[in-house]
Structures are given as C-alpha cells and as structure tokens.
Amino acid sequence: MTSPIHVTSEIGKLKTVLLKRPGREIENFTPDMMPRLLFDDIPYLPIAQKEHDYFADTLRDNGIEVLYLEKLAAEALDAGGDKVRDDFLEQMLTESGYATGTIHDALKEYLDSMNNQDMVNKIMEGVRKNEIDFVPTDLVSAAETEDYEFYMDPMPNLYFTRDPSACIGEGLSINHMTFAARQRESLFNEIIIDHHPRFANKGVHVWRDRNHDTRIEGGDELVLNDHVMAIGVSQRTSADAIQDIAKNLFKDGHFDTVIAIKIPHNHAMMHLDTVFTMINYDQFTVHPGILGEGGHIDTWTITPGKNEGELHLEHRTDLKAVLKDALKLDDLDLIPTGGGDPIIAGREQWNDGSNTLAIAPGVVVTYNRNYVSNDLLRKHGLKVLEVISSELSRGRGGPRCMSCPIVREDI
C-alpha cells in the first residue's frame, strides 16, 4: 500500500502541502489578548488573505497540490459520522477551558446546529458571548460570564500549519503543543488522519500522538534525509519529547540519527526553523544569533544504544562538523541571515528571514521583506521565489511555518 504521506527530506521536490487560509480568527481578538494568543500584533485580514493566496498560488504555479486544513477537517467529520463528530466537539469543548457548567450545554447546542464546515470554521474563529442567547442557571456559569468576551477562544495561529503535526517518512507526529492557545490545533490533525478518506486506514504511522505530557512542535522537526532528523531543543520542544520520538523512530529501523540542537528559549527564536533551515543538499540558512564564540552551539547526536530502547548521545559544539558527518558531506555552506550583520540579521530573523521553505533542491520560497538575506541566497546560487508579507509576518512565522509538507519526492 502506498502511503499518502511521504517526506524523507527538507528539500525533495514538494508534491503536496497542507495550508490554512487565514480567517476571522486572526482579527477576532483585542490587544490585551495578544500575549495569551501568542501574537504581537493584529493582522489586517483582507490583506493577509491576499498575501496567503499569493503564497498558495506560488506553490501551485510550481506544480504543488495545495490542501486546506479547514476543508480536510470538515470532510473528515463528514466521513466519520455522528459519533465521530460528537466526540470531536466534546473534546474541543473540554480543551477550550471555558465550557463548564451550563455554558457547556449551550455552547454545544449552538455549534451542533451547524453543518460540519460551518462548525469547523466557527471553532477556529472563536465563539463570542453575544452569539449565544444564554442565561446561566448555576453559579459556576454565572461567574464565568462576567468579564471575558469569549466562550471559546479564537485560534489565530492555525495558519502556521507546520507546528501541530510534522510528516516524517511515511508517518507523522501529532503534537502536544506547549501553550494552551495552540493545544487544540492538533485535534484537527488527529481527526483528519483518523477519519479522512485520503488518510484513514492507509498505513500512516503515528510516531507520537498528542496525548503525551511532553511537548514538541513541528517547527522544531526537520527531516534532513531518509535516516537523519534535526530537532530543536527550544522554547516549544522539550528534551524528553525528543528522546521519546527518537526511540519511536529508531524502533521502526528507518531513521538512525537525531541531531538535537539547543537554541535560545525565547519568543523571537521559538522554533529551530526560525533560525536554521535546510535549502539544498549541502546548504543551510542559519541565524548568527544562535551561535556562540567561535560559531559554536550545543548539539547532541542521538543514535540507538546497545540495547533496545536505549539511546547513545554524543555532545558536540561544531554544527558544521556535526552536519557533515551525519549527512556524509565533504563540505557544506552555512548561509548567515542578513549576511551576518548584527542589525540586519536581527531584523530579518524577526521577520522570518531564516524561515525558508525549500520546494526543490536549491529552490526556496521566502518573504520579500527580507531583501538582504534573499539577495545573499541568490549569490549562493539558489533560486528565490519571494512572496508578499506585510500582514502575514505579523504572526511571527514565514513560509516554512505556514506549510506542512505531506508528500515530497526522494532525493
């Protein structure tokens, strides 16, 4: 059986990708909600949608099939039937954090009155209190109706489809995400894999499900080739989660190396792919700000131990040497964001200058605003496809963040 998921590198020709077109969720909040929802600004929706459509059209123009999360989720519910829909809605209400007491029943009745596509869209954009004619009949519900505007928070980070799941080989991780604002997102991925006709019962291996306590996000998961992964030890991905997924990958016998790379634990560098991406067989982007004196950074090369379930770790600080050894390269090219200039590098990294999406070896999609980094990539022989980005970049994620590759050709 041919798996509907096949990703054995970061650079193989991209055939199928999962996106989420920005909807009302990216403007359905106020400035005081931004820290909790992990946003630094509120994008202007009409322009953000135009920019995202330009991004999607750029991918289609290069022969890539574009799938949309919101559509697949509704189709999965259609295929799953009433019990699957009811279980999904119940889990979504439980994880929303606000649906307690009689609020739960009123909110469930409201959402249950919609068809699957409308329900998915409404869950994504959030449910405000003024949408439901509800009079609380218990103290818990009454107390919760006073100060906050929402019964169910919007999910503005959904257009960063990279993070809730990551396709690895012929399987995927469905991720337990770090912050409450994003934890419900992977419920959509779970329902799609379990019930959408394209994926259900098609031999897709789940390397790690969302029910683990330890946290991992797709922006930290890089498939370097068909046996080597790099995973960031970051603000959003824990060391114990990396060890856990490494054991699962090694048990299958296909992958044999995981390179754990420790990066600063802060919002600007939340994931490995905000500071480091693979763009060709022997070329990578790297933000100079993650490198210490002499260009060093903490890495651990993880390989199977002597006994089943054991791991062997080798600590090294020369990233270039680690990559050369793991990928069996004579040399490689680490291209610094912003040309290495500390001001330009800091500015362009903040605007996702390191967050490149390779759609084929040496062919990358980038934000047009990072012109210094883009020019440098061209000088290093890469083909750069720029997409417009004034509003999309307000969410602190670039082309790699906004895309979840599902099928790539082997390299």
Phi, psi and omega in degrees: 000129177280126181286142176285354176242132178204101180223106181243015175191171173273347192235351178303149182309124183284127182252319182220137183221149177256126176237169169227115178290129180304135177237200185299343180299334183276356175232004184269047177204168184246165182305325181290344177272348188300315181301318181291326180272003174069030177246150177257350182199171179249111182295155174273109192303311183302320180285321178301321178293320177297318179295319180293322176297323177297317177300311180297319179294325176300318178294315179298320180298341178256023172079020185260131175284127181253121174252152181243131182305313184297325179285316180298321181297315179294320178295325177295320177293321175302315183287329186284331180091184190296317183293318178298316178299314182295317179295318179298312181296319179298317179294319179296319178295317180299316184281349179292333174089346183248343188277078179241164177057216181286345173301318180305312183294320180293319181292320179295318179298319180297310182290326182289345179282351185264158169288171188298317181294317179294322179295315178300313180299319182292319177300319181294318185276346179095156181242116177276156183295328183285358178277342186240130176277093190227128174244114184295142179242005175224157186295321180301312180293319181298319181294329183275353182268000191278303198257338189253145190279343189241144164271333177218123184294148170292164182236071189290343181278001185299334181288353171267076187289351181296328197272321183295334176211161177220126178278127185224115184063234178252028177217195180202160167260134173255113204266141166275110187271161192287310188260146182304328182301337184244353189295330180289341187303319186287352171299325178295317179296321180297315181294326179292312181295323184280332192227345179288134183304335181289333188239327186296135177059032180246018176078021178286124181270128175266106183292330182198128182264175187281359185271001176287151177282329183281153193253141175206146180225150189296335177295344177264356186254111180241124177267103185282320170202194189283003175219001182233131171242152167244135180226132181280134167270104198221188174300331188251351182228128185265157181297322181291329176292323178296316178299320181296311182290329177299316179299318180293319179294318182291326181300324178291333177089001182271305176274142181230000181215132170235124177262112176271126183241119182273124179239164180304141182267079178213169186295322183295330182239050191296329182230159177302322184286357172275350182227354186200124175218153176266132186232351177200176181307321186226028181227139181222149166269146177213135176277122183302336183294347179267352184262135178274198181300131182077013179076021185272153177207145181288125173226152174230119175273117185255127178226165180299141176280184182293323182252153181302133180088352178266155179237146173250130182243137174235117181272127176218160183238000178262095186301318182298315180294321179299314180294317179302316182293315184293323184264000178057052179250144175287326179202164175208166189243112174264110186263117186282133174304136179066018180069010180090349177296127188297325180286310181296317181298316179296317180293313184286330174294320177300326178262025170071034177294338177269350189268064182275147175250114175278127177253356174191164178304120178078009178237119187230151173254131183222166171284137182292337184292340183266064192290330179291312179297321180296316178298321179295320177300318179296321179296335178269012172092009181269152172269123186247122176255110184270139175240150182289151198205018186295324181262320180301324184291344179295340179276358180065051174201144183251200184302322178292318179300325186276008187220139174240099179300134179251323178224129170231151170290152174290155177253000000 
